[in-house]
Amino acid sequence: MKTKIFKIVLPMAVVALGLAGAASTSAMDKSGKPVAIMGYKHIANPNSCVAVQECSNTGSFNCTAPDGSQLFARPASTCLTPLKRDVQ
């Protein structure tokens, strides 16, 4: 009787432990990295913008283009949310 239980339960327990370990490992990889967001610069048309470089949405410094202008996130058709970065 004991051997039947071990033959059935033990493999299922090992599989469950492996799945739990794999799920927790992939969750650790995704939570530690900052997300890169494309930074957009306003152009002559007031409701238009052009992609310049990647920024993050965290940090204490403004994310700027090489010419010094502020870069913005583009949630829809306009660029309204200013982006930040960690290093100056």
PDB file of N, CA, C and O in Angstrom:
ATOM      1  N   MET A   1       0.802  -1.190   0.000  1.00  0.00           N
ATOM      2  CA  MET A   1       0.000   0.000   0.000  1.00  0.00           C
ATOM      3  C   MET A   1       0.857   1.272   0.000  1.00  0.00           C
ATOM      4  O   MET A   1       0.580   2.225  -0.728  1.00  0.00           O
ATOM      5  N   LYS A   2       1.918   1.263   0.846  1.00  0.00           N
ATOM      6  CA  LYS A   2       2.792   2.438   0.910  1.00  0.00           C
ATOM      7  C   LYS A   2       3.502   2.677  -0.423  1.00  0.00           C
ATOM      8  O   LYS A   2       3.670   3.826  -0.832  1.00  0.00           O
ATOM      9  N   THR A   3       3.908   1.637  -1.086  1.00  0.00           N
ATOM     10  CA  THR A   3       4.626   1.817  -2.346  1.00  0.00           C
ATOM     11  C   THR A   3       3.720   2.390  -3.420  1.00  0.00           C
ATOM     12  O   THR A   3       4.189   3.156  -4.262  1.00  0.00           O
ATOM     13  N   LYS A   4       2.445   2.049  -3.422  1.00  0.00           N
ATOM     14  CA  LYS A   4       1.515   2.617  -4.398  1.00  0.00           C
ATOM     15  C   LYS A   4       1.352   4.120  -4.180  1.00  0.00           C
ATOM     16  O   LYS A   4       1.319   4.897  -5.135  1.00  0.00           O
ATOM     17  N   ILE A   5       1.252   4.516  -2.915  1.00  0.00           N
ATOM     18  CA  ILE A   5       1.115   5.952  -2.604  1.00  0.00           C
ATOM     19  C   ILE A   5       2.369   6.700  -3.051  1.00  0.00           C
ATOM     20  O   ILE A   5       2.273   7.761  -3.667  1.00  0.00           O
ATOM     21  N   PHE A   6       3.542   6.151  -2.742  1.00  0.00           N
ATOM     22  CA  PHE A   6       4.780   6.809  -3.143  1.00  0.00           C
ATOM     23  C   PHE A   6       4.932   6.878  -4.651  1.00  0.00           C
ATOM     24  O   PHE A   6       5.440   7.870  -5.174  1.00  0.00           O
ATOM     25  N   LYS A   7       4.503   5.847  -5.358  1.00  0.00           N
ATOM     26  CA  LYS A   7       4.602   5.842  -6.818  1.00  0.00           C
ATOM     27  C   LYS A   7       3.680   6.876  -7.456  1.00  0.00           C
ATOM     28  O   LYS A   7       3.976   7.363  -8.548  1.00  0.00           O
ATOM     29  N   ILE A   8       2.586   7.220  -6.814  1.00  0.00           N
ATOM     30  CA  ILE A   8       1.632   8.178  -7.376  1.00  0.00           C
ATOM     31  C   ILE A   8       1.886   9.594  -6.857  1.00  0.00           C
ATOM     32  O   ILE A   8       1.944  10.541  -7.641  1.00  0.00           O
ATOM     33  N   VAL A   9       2.035   9.740  -5.554  1.00  0.00           N
ATOM     34  CA  VAL A   9       2.116  11.062  -4.932  1.00  0.00           C
ATOM     35  C   VAL A   9       3.492  11.707  -5.119  1.00  0.00           C
ATOM     36  O   VAL A   9       3.565  12.905  -5.394  1.00  0.00           O
ATOM     37  N   LEU A  10       4.548  10.973  -4.982  1.00  0.00           N
ATOM     38  CA  LEU A  10       5.891  11.539  -5.051  1.00  0.00           C
ATOM     39  C   LEU A  10       6.184  12.204  -6.401  1.00  0.00           C
ATOM     40  O   LEU A  10       6.704  13.320  -6.401  1.00  0.00           O
ATOM     41  N   PRO A  11       5.885  11.592  -7.544  1.00  0.00           N
ATOM     42  CA  PRO A  11       6.131  12.293  -8.819  1.00  0.00           C
ATOM     43  C   PRO A  11       5.298  13.576  -8.970  1.00  0.00           C
ATOM     44  O   PRO A  11       5.779  14.569  -9.515  1.00  0.00           O
ATOM     45  N   MET A  12       4.052  13.549  -8.486  1.00  0.00           N
ATOM     46  CA  MET A  12       3.229  14.764  -8.563  1.00  0.00           C
ATOM     47  C   MET A  12       3.789  15.870  -7.680  1.00  0.00           C
ATOM     48  O   MET A  12       3.748  17.042  -8.055  1.00  0.00           O
ATOM     49  N   ALA A  13       4.310  15.512  -6.516  1.00  0.00           N
ATOM     50  CA  ALA A  13       4.904  16.503  -5.619  1.00  0.00           C
ATOM     51  C   ALA A  13       6.166  17.117  -6.243  1.00  0.00           C
ATOM     52  O   ALA A  13       6.399  18.321  -6.132  1.00  0.00           O
ATOM     53  N   VAL A  14       6.961  16.289  -6.889  1.00  0.00           N
ATOM     54  CA  VAL A  14       8.185  16.787  -7.534  1.00  0.00           C
ATOM     55  C   VAL A  14       7.841  17.737  -8.676  1.00  0.00           C
ATOM     56  O   VAL A  14       8.481  18.778  -8.823  1.00  0.00           O
ATOM     57  N   VAL A  15       6.846  17.398  -9.481  1.00  0.00           N
ATOM     58  CA  VAL A  15       6.418  18.262 -10.581  1.00  0.00           C
ATOM     59  C   VAL A  15       5.876  19.586 -10.045  1.00  0.00           C
ATOM     60  O   VAL A  15       6.196  20.648 -10.580  1.00  0.00           O
ATOM     61  N   ALA A  16       5.057  19.532  -8.993  1.00  0.00           N
ATOM     62  CA  ALA A  16       4.502  20.753  -8.401  1.00  0.00           C
ATOM     63  C   ALA A  16       5.606  21.643  -7.852  1.00  0.00           C
ATOM     64  O   ALA A  16       5.556  22.861  -8.025  1.00  0.00           O
ATOM     65  N   LEU A  17       6.588  21.067  -7.203  1.00  0.00           N
ATOM     66  CA  LEU A  17       7.717  21.835  -6.669  1.00  0.00           C
ATOM     67  C   LEU A  17       8.524  22.467  -7.796  1.00  0.00           C
ATOM     68  O   LEU A  17       8.954  23.614  -7.676  1.00  0.00           O
ATOM     69  N   GLY A  18       8.733  21.749  -8.872  1.00  0.00           N
ATOM     70  CA  GLY A  18       9.461  22.294 -10.019  1.00  0.00           C
ATOM     71  C   GLY A  18       8.724  23.447 -10.676  1.00  0.00           C
ATOM     72  O   GLY A  18       9.342  24.450 -11.033  1.00  0.00           O
ATOM     73  N   LEU A  19       7.412  23.322 -10.840  1.00  0.00           N
ATOM     74  CA  LEU A  19       6.620  24.408 -11.428  1.00  0.00           C
ATOM     75  C   LEU A  19       6.630  25.655 -10.547  1.00  0.00           C
ATOM     76  O   LEU A  19       6.732  26.773 -11.052  1.00  0.00           O
ATOM     77  N   ALA A  20       6.524  25.465  -9.246  1.00  0.00           N
ATOM     78  CA  ALA A  20       6.560  26.604  -8.325  1.00  0.00           C
ATOM     79  C   ALA A  20       7.923  27.301  -8.369  1.00  0.00           C
ATOM     80  O   ALA A  20       7.988  28.530  -8.337  1.00  0.00           O
ATOM     81  N   GLY A  21       8.988  26.541  -8.440  1.00  0.00           N
ATOM     82  CA  GLY A  21      10.318  27.134  -8.527  1.00  0.00           C
ATOM     83  C   GLY A  21      10.536  27.891  -9.822  1.00  0.00           C
ATOM     84  O   GLY A  21      11.144  28.961  -9.819  1.00  0.00           O
ATOM     85  N   ALA A  22      10.050  27.353 -10.924  1.00  0.00           N
ATOM     86  CA  ALA A  22      10.198  28.026 -12.215  1.00  0.00           C
ATOM     87  C   ALA A  22       9.391  29.322 -12.256  1.00  0.00           C
ATOM     88  O   ALA A  22       9.851  30.326 -12.801  1.00  0.00           O
ATOM     89  N   ALA A  23       8.200  29.301 -11.686  1.00  0.00           N
ATOM     90  CA  ALA A  23       7.366  30.509 -11.676  1.00  0.00           C
ATOM     91  C   ALA A  23       7.987  31.596 -10.822  1.00  0.00           C
ATOM     92  O   ALA A  23       7.956  32.763 -11.212  1.00  0.00           O
ATOM     93  N   SER A  24       8.544  31.262  -9.683  1.00  0.00           N
ATOM     94  CA  SER A  24       9.138  32.284  -8.820  1.00  0.00           C
ATOM     95  C   SER A  24      10.433  32.829  -9.414  1.00  0.00           C
ATOM     96  O   SER A  24      10.742  34.003  -9.209  1.00  0.00           O
ATOM     97  N   THR A  25      11.192  32.028 -10.133  1.00  0.00           N
ATOM     98  CA  THR A  25      12.427  32.496 -10.754  1.00  0.00           C
ATOM     99  C   THR A  25      12.138  33.491 -11.872  1.00  0.00           C
ATOM    100  O   THR A  25      12.819  34.512 -11.964  1.00  0.00           O
ATOM    101  N   SER A  26      11.161  33.231 -12.713  1.00  0.00           N
ATOM    102  CA  SER A  26      10.855  34.160 -13.799  1.00  0.00           C
ATOM    103  C   SER A  26      10.242  35.442 -13.252  1.00  0.00           C
ATOM    104  O   SER A  26      10.431  36.502 -13.849  1.00  0.00           O
ATOM    105  N   ALA A  27       9.517  35.386 -12.143  1.00  0.00           N
ATOM    106  CA  ALA A  27       8.956  36.594 -11.549  1.00  0.00           C
ATOM    107  C   ALA A  27      10.060  37.481 -10.987  1.00  0.00           C
ATOM    108  O   ALA A  27       9.930  38.704 -11.014  1.00  0.00           O
ATOM    109  N   MET A  28      11.149  36.894 -10.478  1.00  0.00           N
ATOM    110  CA  MET A  28      12.255  37.696  -9.949  1.00  0.00           C
ATOM    111  C   MET A  28      12.962  38.434 -11.073  1.00  0.00           C
ATOM    112  O   MET A  28      13.378  39.574 -10.869  1.00  0.00           O
ATOM    113  N   ASP A  29      13.118  37.844 -12.239  1.00  0.00           N
ATOM    114  CA  ASP A  29      13.781  38.501 -13.356  1.00  0.00           C
ATOM    115  C   ASP A  29      13.017  39.733 -13.815  1.00  0.00           C
ATOM    116  O   ASP A  29      13.637  40.758 -14.101  1.00  0.00           O
ATOM    117  N   LYS A  30      11.719  39.669 -13.892  1.00  0.00           N
ATOM    118  CA  LYS A  30      10.921  40.744 -14.445  1.00  0.00           C
ATOM    119  C   LYS A  30      10.755  41.917 -13.494  1.00  0.00           C
ATOM    120  O   LYS A  30      10.596  43.047 -13.956  1.00  0.00           O
ATOM    121  N   SER A  31      10.784  41.699 -12.197  1.00  0.00           N
ATOM    122  CA  SER A  31      10.508  42.774 -11.261  1.00  0.00           C
ATOM    123  C   SER A  31      11.711  43.693 -11.031  1.00  0.00           C
ATOM    124  O   SER A  31      11.514  44.839 -10.629  1.00  0.00           O
ATOM    125  N   GLY A  32      12.932  43.247 -11.265  1.00  0.00           N
ATOM    126  CA  GLY A  32      14.106  44.035 -10.940  1.00  0.00           C
ATOM    127  C   GLY A  32      14.564  44.990 -12.024  1.00  0.00           C
ATOM    128  O   GLY A  32      15.369  45.877 -11.742  1.00  0.00           O
ATOM    129  N   LYS A  33      14.092  44.848 -13.239  1.00  0.00           N
ATOM    130  CA  LYS A  33      14.591  45.667 -14.337  1.00  0.00           C
ATOM    131  C   LYS A  33      13.690  46.881 -14.575  1.00  0.00           C
ATOM    132  O   LYS A  33      12.466  46.749 -14.590  1.00  0.00           O
ATOM    133  N   PRO A  34      14.289  48.065 -14.761  1.00  0.00           N
ATOM    134  CA  PRO A  34      13.470  49.216 -15.117  1.00  0.00           C
ATOM    135  C   PRO A  34      12.974  49.084 -16.554  1.00  0.00           C
ATOM    136  O   PRO A  34      13.651  48.505 -17.404  1.00  0.00           O
ATOM    137  N   VAL A  35      11.816  49.614 -16.807  1.00  0.00           N
ATOM    138  CA  VAL A  35      11.213  49.523 -18.128  1.00  0.00           C
ATOM    139  C   VAL A  35      11.685  50.695 -18.980  1.00  0.00           C
ATOM    140  O   VAL A  35      11.621  51.845 -18.545  1.00  0.00           O
ATOM    141  N   ALA A  36      12.156  50.412 -20.182  1.00  0.00           N
ATOM    142  CA  ALA A  36      12.579  51.459 -21.106  1.00  0.00           C
ATOM    143  C   ALA A  36      11.368  51.953 -21.885  1.00  0.00           C
ATOM    144  O   ALA A  36      10.572  51.158 -22.385  1.00  0.00           O
ATOM    145  N   ILE A  37      11.237  53.274 -21.983  1.00  0.00           N
ATOM    146  CA  ILE A  37      10.137  53.910 -22.699  1.00  0.00           C
ATOM    147  C   ILE A  37      10.748  54.812 -23.765  1.00  0.00           C
ATOM    148  O   ILE A  37      11.706  55.538 -23.500  1.00  0.00           O
ATOM    149  N   MET A  38      10.194  54.763 -24.958  1.00  0.00           N
ATOM    150  CA  MET A  38      10.697  55.622 -26.021  1.00  0.00           C
ATOM    151  C   MET A  38      10.349  57.076 -25.703  1.00  0.00           C
ATOM    152  O   MET A  38       9.200  57.396 -25.396  1.00  0.00           O
ATOM    153  N   GLY A  39      11.353  57.952 -25.780  1.00  0.00           N
ATOM    154  CA  GLY A  39      11.154  59.371 -25.532  1.00  0.00           C
ATOM    155  C   GLY A  39      10.899  60.107 -26.838  1.00  0.00           C
ATOM    156  O   GLY A  39      11.604  59.893 -27.824  1.00  0.00           O
ATOM    157  N   TYR A  40       9.890  60.976 -26.846  1.00  0.00           N
ATOM    158  CA  TYR A  40       9.496  61.726 -28.036  1.00  0.00           C
ATOM    159  C   TYR A  40       9.720  63.216 -27.818  1.00  0.00           C
ATOM    160  O   TYR A  40       9.582  63.718 -26.702  1.00  0.00           O
ATOM    161  N   LYS A  41      10.065  63.913 -28.887  1.00  0.00           N
ATOM    162  CA  LYS A  41      10.320  65.343 -28.858  1.00  0.00           C
ATOM    163  C   LYS A  41       9.232  66.041 -29.666  1.00  0.00           C
ATOM    164  O   LYS A  41       8.852  65.574 -30.740  1.00  0.00           O
ATOM    165  N   HIS A  42       8.732  67.167 -29.144  1.00  0.00           N
ATOM    166  CA  HIS A  42       7.743  67.956 -29.875  1.00  0.00           C
ATOM    167  C   HIS A  42       8.379  68.525 -31.147  1.00  0.00           C
ATOM    168  O   HIS A  42       9.541  68.932 -31.140  1.00  0.00           O
ATOM    169  N   ILE A  43       7.610  68.548 -32.233  1.00  0.00           N
ATOM    170  CA  ILE A  43       8.073  69.172 -33.468  1.00  0.00           C
ATOM    171  C   ILE A  43       7.151  70.331 -33.818  1.00  0.00           C
ATOM    172  O   ILE A  43       6.247  70.643 -33.043  1.00  0.00           O
ATOM    173  N   ALA A  44       7.351  70.979 -34.960  1.00  0.00           N
ATOM    174  CA  ALA A  44       6.651  72.206 -35.335  1.00  0.00           C
ATOM    175  C   ALA A  44       5.133  72.105 -35.206  1.00  0.00           C
ATOM    176  O   ALA A  44       4.505  73.027 -34.685  1.00  0.00           O
ATOM    177  N   ASN A  45       4.536  71.019 -35.662  1.00  0.00           N
ATOM    178  CA  ASN A  45       3.098  70.839 -35.520  1.00  0.00           C
ATOM    179  C   ASN A  45       2.806  70.603 -34.042  1.00  0.00           C
ATOM    180  O   ASN A  45       3.399  69.697 -33.456  1.00  0.00           O
ATOM    181  N   PRO A  46       1.911  71.381 -33.406  1.00  0.00           N
ATOM    182  CA  PRO A  46       1.718  71.293 -31.951  1.00  0.00           C
ATOM    183  C   PRO A  46       1.283  69.917 -31.437  1.00  0.00           C
ATOM    184  O   PRO A  46       1.590  69.570 -30.297  1.00  0.00           O
ATOM    185  N   ASN A  47       0.594  69.144 -32.233  1.00  0.00           N
ATOM    186  CA  ASN A  47       0.127  67.831 -31.774  1.00  0.00           C
ATOM    187  C   ASN A  47       0.971  66.689 -32.303  1.00  0.00           C
ATOM    188  O   ASN A  47       0.532  65.540 -32.265  1.00  0.00           O
ATOM    189  N   SER A  48       2.171  66.968 -32.797  1.00  0.00           N
ATOM    190  CA  SER A  48       3.021  65.917 -33.358  1.00  0.00           C
ATOM    191  C   SER A  48       4.321  65.817 -32.576  1.00  0.00           C
ATOM    192  O   SER A  48       4.769  66.777 -31.949  1.00  0.00           O
ATOM    193  N   CYS A  49       4.913  64.635 -32.630  1.00  0.00           N
ATOM    194  CA  CYS A  49       6.201  64.423 -31.989  1.00  0.00           C
ATOM    195  C   CYS A  49       6.953  63.332 -32.732  1.00  0.00           C
ATOM    196  O   CYS A  49       6.366  62.543 -33.472  1.00  0.00           O
ATOM    197  N   VAL A  50       8.268  63.303 -32.522  1.00  0.00           N
ATOM    198  CA  VAL A  50       9.122  62.347 -33.215  1.00  0.00           C
ATOM    199  C   VAL A  50       9.967  61.595 -32.182  1.00  0.00           C
ATOM    200  O   VAL A  50      10.424  62.186 -31.204  1.00  0.00           O
ATOM    201  N   ALA A  51      10.175  60.288 -32.400  1.00  0.00           N
ATOM    202  CA  ALA A  51      10.955  59.457 -31.476  1.00  0.00           C
ATOM    203  C   ALA A  51      12.423  59.868 -31.512  1.00  0.00           C
ATOM    204  O   ALA A  51      12.981  60.111 -32.582  1.00  0.00           O
ATOM    205  N   VAL A  52      13.045  59.945 -30.331  1.00  0.00           N
ATOM    206  CA  VAL A  52      14.442  60.360 -30.252  1.00  0.00           C
ATOM    207  C   VAL A  52      15.300  59.275 -29.609  1.00  0.00           C
ATOM    208  O   VAL A  52      16.226  58.777 -30.249  1.00  0.00           O
ATOM    209  N   GLN A  53      15.019  58.893 -28.364  1.00  0.00           N
ATOM    210  CA  GLN A  53      15.823  57.900 -27.657  1.00  0.00           C
ATOM    211  C   GLN A  53      15.003  57.255 -26.549  1.00  0.00           C
ATOM    212  O   GLN A  53      13.914  57.727 -26.222  1.00  0.00           O
ATOM    213  N   GLU A  54      15.534  56.159 -25.961  1.00  0.00           N
ATOM    214  CA  GLU A  54      14.837  55.481 -24.877  1.00  0.00           C
ATOM    215  C   GLU A  54      15.133  56.155 -23.542  1.00  0.00           C
ATOM    216  O   GLU A  54      16.263  56.565 -23.277  1.00  0.00           O
ATOM    217  N   CYS A  55      14.102  56.261 -22.708  1.00  0.00           N
ATOM    218  CA  CYS A  55      14.212  56.815 -21.366  1.00  0.00           C
ATOM    219  C   CYS A  55      13.532  55.842 -20.416  1.00  0.00           C
ATOM    220  O   CYS A  55      12.981  54.828 -20.843  1.00  0.00           O
ATOM    221  N   SER A  56      13.574  56.155 -19.130  1.00  0.00           N
ATOM    222  CA  SER A  56      12.799  55.385 -18.164  1.00  0.00           C
ATOM    223  C   SER A  56      11.787  56.329 -17.546  1.00  0.00           C
ATOM    224  O   SER A  56      11.826  57.534 -17.794  1.00  0.00           O
ATOM    225  N   ASN A  57      10.897  55.799 -16.757  1.00  0.00           N
ATOM    226  CA  ASN A  57       9.913  56.655 -16.117  1.00  0.00           C
ATOM    227  C   ASN A  57      10.250  56.821 -14.647  1.00  0.00           C
ATOM    228  O   ASN A  57       9.415  57.269 -13.862  1.00  0.00           O
ATOM    229  N   THR A  58      11.479  56.460 -14.269  1.00  0.00           N
ATOM    230  CA  THR A  58      11.932  56.608 -12.888  1.00  0.00           C
ATOM    231  C   THR A  58      13.176  57.470 -12.880  1.00  0.00           C
ATOM    232  O   THR A  58      13.795  57.676 -13.924  1.00  0.00           O
ATOM    233  N   GLY A  59      13.542  57.966 -11.741  1.00  0.00           N
ATOM    234  CA  GLY A  59      14.748  58.765 -11.607  1.00  0.00           C
ATOM    235  C   GLY A  59      14.425  60.193 -11.232  1.00  0.00           C
ATOM    236  O   GLY A  59      13.262  60.568 -11.090  1.00  0.00           O
ATOM    237  N   SER A  60      15.471  60.986 -11.074  1.00  0.00           N
ATOM    238  CA  SER A  60      15.278  62.362 -10.636  1.00  0.00           C
ATOM    239  C   SER A  60      15.752  63.391 -11.659  1.00  0.00           C
ATOM    240  O   SER A  60      15.598  64.592 -11.438  1.00  0.00           O
ATOM    241  N   PHE A  61      16.322  62.945 -12.766  1.00  0.00           N
ATOM    242  CA  PHE A  61      16.794  63.867 -13.802  1.00  0.00           C
ATOM    243  C   PHE A  61      15.863  63.816 -15.011  1.00  0.00           C
ATOM    244  O   PHE A  61      15.318  62.760 -15.334  1.00  0.00           O
ATOM    245  N   ASN A  62      15.682  64.946 -15.673  1.00  0.00           N
ATOM    246  CA  ASN A  62      14.870  64.984 -16.888  1.00  0.00           C
ATOM    247  C   ASN A  62      15.573  64.233 -18.005  1.00  0.00           C
ATOM    248  O   ASN A  62      16.791  64.329 -18.153  1.00  0.00           O
ATOM    249  N   CYS A  63      14.819  63.497 -18.782  1.00  0.00           N
ATOM    250  CA  CYS A  63      15.359  62.814 -19.947  1.00  0.00           C
ATOM    251  C   CYS A  63      15.313  63.811 -21.106  1.00  0.00           C
ATOM    252  O   CYS A  63      14.243  64.288 -21.483  1.00  0.00           O
ATOM    253  N   THR A  64      16.464  64.112 -21.655  1.00  0.00           N
ATOM    254  CA  THR A  64      16.542  65.142 -22.692  1.00  0.00           C
ATOM    255  C   THR A  64      17.147  64.589 -23.967  1.00  0.00           C
ATOM    256  O   THR A  64      17.872  63.594 -23.955  1.00  0.00           O
ATOM    257  N   ALA A  65      16.831  65.260 -25.070  1.00  0.00           N
ATOM    258  CA  ALA A  65      17.412  64.938 -26.375  1.00  0.00           C
ATOM    259  C   ALA A  65      18.839  65.491 -26.412  1.00  0.00           C
ATOM    260  O   ALA A  65      19.212  66.275 -25.540  1.00  0.00           O
ATOM    261  N   PRO A  66      19.636  65.101 -27.396  1.00  0.00           N
ATOM    262  CA  PRO A  66      21.001  65.636 -27.498  1.00  0.00           C
ATOM    263  C   PRO A  66      21.050  67.170 -27.598  1.00  0.00           C
ATOM    264  O   PRO A  66      22.046  67.777 -27.206  1.00  0.00           O
ATOM    265  N   ASP A  67      19.996  67.795 -28.114  1.00  0.00           N
ATOM    266  CA  ASP A  67      19.989  69.258 -28.198  1.00  0.00           C
ATOM    267  C   ASP A  67      19.509  69.919 -26.909  1.00  0.00           C
ATOM    268  O   ASP A  67      19.444  71.147 -26.841  1.00  0.00           O
ATOM    269  N   GLY A  68      19.170  69.130 -25.879  1.00  0.00           N
ATOM    270  CA  GLY A  68      18.780  69.669 -24.583  1.00  0.00           C
ATOM    271  C   GLY A  68      17.282  69.805 -24.365  1.00  0.00           C
ATOM    272  O   GLY A  68      16.866  70.209 -23.279  1.00  0.00           O
ATOM    273  N   SER A  69      16.461  69.486 -25.348  1.00  0.00           N
ATOM    274  CA  SER A  69      15.019  69.626 -25.181  1.00  0.00           C
ATOM    275  C   SER A  69      14.449  68.434 -24.407  1.00  0.00           C
ATOM    276  O   SER A  69      14.951  67.314 -24.508  1.00  0.00           O
ATOM    277  N   GLN A  70      13.390  68.697 -23.630  1.00  0.00           N
ATOM    278  CA  GLN A  70      12.733  67.672 -22.808  1.00  0.00           C
ATOM    279  C   GLN A  70      12.076  66.620 -23.692  1.00  0.00           C
ATOM    280  O   GLN A  70      11.493  66.946 -24.726  1.00  0.00           O
ATOM    281  N   LEU A  71      12.174  65.338 -23.278  1.00  0.00           N
ATOM    282  CA  LEU A  71      11.511  64.253 -23.989  1.00  0.00           C
ATOM    283  C   LEU A  71      10.267  63.825 -23.219  1.00  0.00           C
ATOM    284  O   LEU A  71      10.220  63.899 -21.991  1.00  0.00           O
ATOM    285  N   PHE A  72       9.254  63.372 -23.972  1.00  0.00           N
ATOM    286  CA  PHE A  72       7.952  63.046 -23.407  1.00  0.00           C
ATOM    287  C   PHE A  72       7.533  61.641 -23.808  1.00  0.00           C
ATOM    288  O   PHE A  72       8.009  61.099 -24.805  1.00  0.00           O
ATOM    289  N   ALA A  73       6.609  61.040 -22.998  1.00  0.00           N
ATOM    290  CA  ALA A  73       5.997  59.761 -23.343  1.00  0.00           C
ATOM    291  C   ALA A  73       4.864  60.024 -24.313  1.00  0.00           C
ATOM    292  O   ALA A  73       4.281  61.109 -24.317  1.00  0.00           O
ATOM    293  N   ARG A  74       4.554  59.044 -25.126  1.00  0.00           N
ATOM    294  CA  ARG A  74       3.497  59.212 -26.129  1.00  0.00           C
ATOM    295  C   ARG A  74       2.398  58.179 -25.885  1.00  0.00           C
ATOM    296  O   ARG A  74       2.418  57.099 -26.476  1.00  0.00           O
ATOM    297  N   PRO A  75       1.437  58.506 -25.013  1.00  0.00           N
ATOM    298  CA  PRO A  75       0.372  57.549 -24.746  1.00  0.00           C
ATOM    299  C   PRO A  75      -0.648  57.462 -25.869  1.00  0.00           C
ATOM    300  O   PRO A  75      -1.237  56.400 -26.071  1.00  0.00           O
ATOM    301  N   ALA A  76      -0.871  58.518 -26.589  1.00  0.00           N
ATOM    302  CA  ALA A  76      -1.848  58.522 -27.683  1.00  0.00           C
ATOM    303  C   ALA A  76      -1.220  59.275 -28.853  1.00  0.00           C
ATOM    304  O   ALA A  76      -0.149  58.898 -29.328  1.00  0.00           O
ATOM    305  N   SER A  77      -1.861  60.308 -29.309  1.00  0.00           N
ATOM    306  CA  SER A  77      -1.327  61.055 -30.450  1.00  0.00           C
ATOM    307  C   SER A  77      -0.492  62.249 -30.021  1.00  0.00           C
ATOM    308  O   SER A  77       0.213  62.824 -30.850  1.00  0.00           O
ATOM    309  N   THR A  78      -0.547  62.641 -28.750  1.00  0.00           N
ATOM    310  CA  THR A  78       0.222  63.788 -28.282  1.00  0.00           C
ATOM    311  C   THR A  78       1.265  63.353 -27.277  1.00  0.00           C
ATOM    312  O   THR A  78       1.150  62.282 -26.681  1.00  0.00           O
ATOM    313  N   CYS A  79       2.269  64.164 -27.085  1.00  0.00           N
ATOM    314  CA  CYS A  79       3.346  63.887 -26.134  1.00  0.00           C
ATOM    315  C   CYS A  79       3.185  64.839 -24.949  1.00  0.00           C
ATOM    316  O   CYS A  79       3.544  66.013 -25.042  1.00  0.00           O
ATOM    317  N   LEU A  80       2.651  64.339 -23.843  1.00  0.00           N
ATOM    318  CA  LEU A  80       2.365  65.222 -22.722  1.00  0.00           C
ATOM    319  C   LEU A  80       3.112  64.877 -21.440  1.00  0.00           C
ATOM    320  O   LEU A  80       3.376  65.774 -20.639  1.00  0.00           O
ATOM    321  N   THR A  81       3.459  63.623 -21.216  1.00  0.00           N
ATOM    322  CA  THR A  81       4.068  63.204 -19.954  1.00  0.00           C
ATOM    323  C   THR A  81       5.585  63.307 -20.040  1.00  0.00           C
ATOM    324  O   THR A  81       6.197  62.574 -20.817  1.00  0.00           O
ATOM    325  N   PRO A  82       6.224  64.204 -19.257  1.00  0.00           N
ATOM    326  CA  PRO A  82       7.691  64.300 -19.286  1.00  0.00           C
ATOM    327  C   PRO A  82       8.334  63.041 -18.695  1.00  0.00           C
ATOM    328  O   PRO A  82       7.845  62.482 -17.713  1.00  0.00           O
ATOM    329  N   LEU A  83       9.421  62.613 -19.300  1.00  0.00           N
ATOM    330  CA  LEU A  83      10.128  61.402 -18.848  1.00  0.00           C
ATOM    331  C   LEU A  83      11.320  61.770 -17.985  1.00  0.00           C
ATOM    332  O   LEU A  83      11.855  62.874 -18.081  1.00  0.00           O
ATOM    333  N   LYS A  84      11.735  60.827 -17.137  1.00  0.00           N
ATOM    334  CA  LYS A  84      12.872  60.998 -16.248  1.00  0.00           C
ATOM    335  C   LYS A  84      13.924  59.935 -16.554  1.00  0.00           C
ATOM    336  O   LYS A  84      13.688  59.018 -17.340  1.00  0.00           O
ATOM    337  N   ARG A  85      15.091  60.076 -15.916  1.00  0.00           N
ATOM    338  CA  ARG A  85      16.135  59.062 -16.009  1.00  0.00           C
ATOM    339  C   ARG A  85      16.947  59.052 -14.726  1.00  0.00           C
ATOM    340  O   ARG A  85      16.853  59.980 -13.922  1.00  0.00           O
ATOM    341  N   ASP A  86      17.746  58.009 -14.528  1.00  0.00           N
ATOM    342  CA  ASP A  86      18.479  57.848 -13.270  1.00  0.00           C
ATOM    343  C   ASP A  86      19.783  58.635 -13.228  1.00  0.00           C
ATOM    344  O   ASP A  86      20.127  59.176 -12.178  1.00  0.00           O
ATOM    345  N   VAL A  87      20.506  58.715 -14.314  1.00  0.00           N
ATOM    346  CA  VAL A  87      21.800  59.410 -14.321  1.00  0.00           C
ATOM    347  C   VAL A  87      21.743  60.620 -15.229  1.00  0.00           C
ATOM    348  O   VAL A  87      20.985  60.656 -16.198  1.00  0.00           O
ATOM    349  N   GLN A  88      22.561  61.615 -14.897  1.00  0.00           N
ATOM    350  CA  GLN A  88      22.557  62.844 -15.680  1.00  0.00           C
ATOM    351  C   GLN A  88      23.527  62.785 -16.806  1.00  0.00           C
ATOM    352  O   GLN A  88      23.648  63.745 -17.567  1.00  0.00           O
TER     353      GLN A  88
END
